[in-house]
Amino acid sequence: MTSPDLPLVSIITPSYQQAAFIEQTMQSVLAQDYPNLEYIVVDGGSTDGSVEIIHKHAGRLAWWVSEKDNGQAEAINKGVARARGEIIAWLNSDDMLTPGALRAAVEALQKNPQAGFVFGNVRVLDAAGRVLNELRYGDWGLRELMSFHIIGQPAVFMRRAALPPDGFLDTGYHFLLDHQLWLRIAAHSAPVYIPQFWAEAHYHEGAKNMAQAAKFGAEAMRIVEWMRNSPDFDAAYRKHANEIIAGAERLDGFYLLDAEEYKKAFAAYMRAFFHHPQTVLPDWYRVAYCLAAPLGLKGLKKRRLERRARQLNPDVSENIDSQR
């Protein structure tokens, strides 16, 4: 169903071996109360029953395919190439949109014609659907993105006119490919934050941020070098270099701690502190855990430290980003 009075929105779901979650993902899109929607699913040749689930909903899809590809970025780019929408988003096959999210995002873009993209908050769920965390962001612009304030990808909606002319996702990135895209857009048109929960993301053993946590830091440093050498970021980089490097090191520490690489995580946090102490202060409880865990003090539990951190600062949140 379409309406000529509303902009067409294209949503792309890349998928591979996510039969446990993809039905919920698709239903969360197809149940949106927004009439001018085209939904595209790009599967990488799943053999776990995902294709049968996709086929069940095929009559409501603008296009879908199941064929071998070279990963998430290529799959999403393939979907974007087919998309016709004025507004574009992608939703990984283990994430969900909240009811009414699509209509709210369109209204936000209409009210903010200068915005290249809008983004909302994200709830993090475990594999059984229980809420683990609520990620609330802020009025972040280019400076915050350059210093690795991470936005939850499933709650981002982009204006097609603001997309980079040199392509959508850079297939050279595998872990922070979304963040690199936000930077490329924000360099020319500011993002706008809407303090509403627009998406839910599953945090499970198959997610990249859990299965390959130790690899995120290296990609963050690649992005630092890319910004350092890009004319789009030259002035801002020279002005905020220490804050930017500290942000990358903090991100490295965050994911290394999740990977239980405690010494490496502590070293990354200390490098971040050396460059820009204020960047690390919100993570003091994680730094403490880096020291406690190797001593067998896991009973202190990160959860206890996190609760104390939230008592002191209710805005403390973990930048968990679930990806294919």
URJO-V62130 format. One record per pair of residues at least 12 apart in sequence whose ideal C-beta (glycine too) atoms are under 7 Angstrom apart, sorted by the first residue. I is the first residue (numbers start at 1). J is the second residue. If there is no record, write none. Layout:
[[I & J] [I & J]]
//
This chain:
[[1 & 35] [2 & 35] [2 & 36] [3 & 35] [3 & 36] [6 & 35] [6 & 36] [6 & 106] [7 & 36] [7 & 86] [7 & 87] [7 & 106] [8 & 36] [8 & 38] [8 & 84] [8 & 85] [8 & 86] [9 & 34] [9 & 36] [9 & 37] [9 & 85] [9 & 87] [9 & 102] [9 & 106] [10 & 38] [10 & 40] [10 & 83] [10 & 84] [10 & 85] [10 & 88] [11 & 29] [11 & 37] [11 & 39] [11 & 89] [11 & 90] [11 & 91] [12 & 40] [12 & 42] [12 & 76] [12 & 79] [12 & 80] [12 & 83] [12 & 90] [13 & 25] [13 & 26] [13 & 41] [13 & 90] [13 & 91] [13 & 92] [13 & 93] [14 & 42] [14 & 72] [14 & 75] [14 & 76] [14 & 79] [14 & 90] [14 & 92] [14 & 93] [14 & 324] [15 & 41] [15 & 43] [15 & 44] [15 & 46] [15 & 50] [15 & 93] [16 & 43] [16 & 44] [16 & 46] [16 & 324] [17 & 46] [17 & 48] [17 & 50] [18 & 50] [18 & 93] [18 & 94] [19 & 48] [19 & 49] [19 & 50] [19 & 53] [21 & 93] [21 & 94] [21 & 202] [22 & 50] [22 & 53] [22 & 93] [23 & 53] [24 & 96] [25 & 91] [25 & 93] [25 & 94] [25 & 95] [25 & 96] [26 & 57] [28 & 96] [28 & 97] [29 & 91] [29 & 97] [30 & 57] [30 & 60] [32 & 97] [32 & 102] [33 & 100] [33 & 103] [34 & 102] [34 & 103] [34 & 106] [37 & 102] [38 & 62] [38 & 83] [38 & 84] [38 & 85] [39 & 60] [39 & 61] [39 & 62] [40 & 61] [40 & 62] [40 & 63] [40 & 64] [40 & 79] [40 & 82] [40 & 83] [41 & 54] [41 & 61] [41 & 64] [42 & 65] [42 & 75] [42 & 78] [42 & 79] [43 & 65] [43 & 66] [44 & 68] [44 & 69] [44 & 75] [45 & 66] [45 & 67] [45 & 68] [46 & 66] [51 & 66] [54 & 66] [63 & 82] [71 & 174] [72 & 323] [72 & 324] [73 & 169] [73 & 171] [73 & 173] [73 & 177] [74 & 171] [76 & 90] [76 & 168] [76 & 169] [77 & 168] [77 & 169] [80 & 168] [85 & 160] [86 & 160] [87 & 106] [87 & 109] [87 & 157] [87 & 158] [87 & 159] [87 & 160] [88 & 158] [88 & 160] [89 & 156] [89 & 157] [89 & 158] [91 & 154] [92 & 154] [92 & 322] [92 & 323] [92 & 324] [93 & 324] [94 & 202] [94 & 204] [94 & 207] [94 & 322] [95 & 154] [95 & 199] [95 & 200] [95 & 201] [95 & 202] [95 & 322] [96 & 199] [96 & 200] [97 & 198] [97 & 199] [98 & 197] [98 & 198] [98 & 199] [98 & 200] [101 & 198] [101 & 199] [104 & 194] [104 & 196] [104 & 198] [105 & 118] [105 & 157] [105 & 198] [108 & 192] [108 & 194] [109 & 157] [109 & 159] [112 & 192] [114 & 189] [114 & 190] [115 & 159] [115 & 189] [115 & 190] [115 & 191] [115 & 192] [116 & 158] [116 & 159] [116 & 162] [116 & 185] [116 & 186] [116 & 188] [116 & 189] [116 & 190] [116 & 191] [117 & 156] [117 & 157] [117 & 158] [117 & 159] [117 & 162] [117 & 185] [117 & 191] [118 & 157] [118 & 191] [118 & 192] [118 & 194] [119 & 137] [119 & 151] [119 & 155] [119 & 156] [119 & 191] [119 & 193] [120 & 155] [120 & 194] [120 & 196] [120 & 197] [120 & 198] [121 & 134] [121 & 135] [121 & 136] [121 & 137] [121 & 155] [121 & 195] [121 & 196] [121 & 197] [121 & 198] [122 & 135] [122 & 152] [122 & 154] [122 & 155] [122 & 199] [122 & 200] [122 & 201] [123 & 197] [123 & 200] [124 & 201] [124 & 203] [124 & 320] [125 & 200] [125 & 201] [125 & 202] [125 & 203] [126 & 203] [126 & 204] [127 & 202] [127 & 204] [132 & 203] [133 & 317] [133 & 318] [133 & 320] [134 & 317] [135 & 152] [135 & 317] [135 & 319] [135 & 320] [136 & 195] [136 & 315] [136 & 317] [137 & 151] [137 & 193] [138 & 193] [139 & 193] [140 & 191] [140 & 193] [141 & 186] [141 & 190] [141 & 191] [142 & 186] [142 & 187] [142 & 236] [143 & 236] [143 & 240] [145 & 182] [145 & 183] [145 & 186] [146 & 183] [146 & 227] [146 & 233] [146 & 236] [146 & 240] [146 & 244] [147 & 240] [147 & 243] [147 & 244] [147 & 247] [148 & 220] [148 & 247] [148 & 248] [148 & 250] [148 & 251] [150 & 179] [150 & 319] [150 & 321] [151 & 182] [152 & 199] [152 & 201] [152 & 321] [153 & 178] [153 & 321] [154 & 199] [154 & 201] [155 & 198] [155 & 199] [158 & 185] [162 & 185] [162 & 188] [162 & 189] [163 & 185] [164 & 184] [164 & 185] [169 & 181] [173 & 219] [175 & 208] [175 & 212] [175 & 215] [175 & 216] [175 & 219] [176 & 216] [176 & 219] [176 & 220] [176 & 223] [180 & 223] [187 & 232] [187 & 233] [201 & 322] [202 & 322] [203 & 320] [203 & 322] [207 & 322] [207 & 323] [208 & 323] [209 & 255] [209 & 320] [209 & 321] [209 & 322] [209 & 323] [210 & 258] [213 & 255] [213 & 256] [213 & 258] [213 & 259] [214 & 255] [214 & 256] [214 & 259] [214 & 261] [216 & 251] [216 & 252] [216 & 255] [217 & 251] [217 & 252] [217 & 255] [217 & 256] [217 & 268] [220 & 248] [220 & 251] [220 & 252] [221 & 248] [224 & 244] [224 & 245] [224 & 248] [227 & 244] [242 & 275] [242 & 276] [243 & 276] [243 & 279] [245 & 275] [246 & 272] [246 & 275] [246 & 276] [246 & 279] [247 & 279] [249 & 268] [249 & 271] [249 & 272] [249 & 275] [250 & 269] [250 & 272] [250 & 279] [250 & 280] [250 & 283] [252 & 268] [253 & 265] [253 & 268] [253 & 269] [253 & 272] [254 & 286] [254 & 319] [256 & 268] [257 & 286] [257 & 289] [257 & 290] [262 & 290] [262 & 293] [262 & 294] [265 & 290] [266 & 287] [266 & 290] [266 & 291] [269 & 283] [269 & 287] [269 & 290] [282 & 313] [282 & 316] [285 & 305] [285 & 306] [285 & 308] [285 & 309] [288 & 305] [289 & 302] [289 & 305]]
//
